[in-house]
């Protein structure tokens, strides 16, 4: 039994030296990219570039005859989600960027799949262009969104991303309840 204890003690004593030797021969860490002067705005743009295609693909995936589908009477229909997203995109992206949202012909839930998907694409195109020049210098600036309470630009960014995440999750569930695989659940092509 004692030789085993000596062998373990010897191994433990040699371990720090062996690890130090490995560290000395390891490849140097890659150089880090320069830190962004606007990491919050950059993250917002990255989230828009990630979620716009998913939300549009989800809208395109739902069969036209299912746009009136709502799991319960208390929930939004799939068409209502599209109008809500489109209105929210114009409003929130305009507020974040400090630019006026485009004036558009109203589209309601009865417009049909083609018009609703086209409108959603238009509003994400607006977000893309409006958010292109946003930086982090005005994150603390106050604005009015809903009612009398002020919101900071930073909070408006969080609300916008949260809205995209919430509604994609909602759409993914509606798609699955109708036998359609959501875009992010599909196998990736190499």
Buried (B, 14 or more C-beta within 10 A) or exposed (E): EEEEEEEEEEEEEEEEEEEEEEEEEEEEEEEEEEEEEBEBBBBBBEBBEBBBEBBBBBBEBBEEEBBEBBBEEEBBBBBBBBBBBBBBBBBBBBBBBEBEBEEEEEBEBEBEBEBBBBBBBBBBEBBBEBBEEBEBEBBEEEBEEEEEEEBBBBBBBEBBBEBBBEBBEBBBEBBEEBEBEBBBEEEEEE
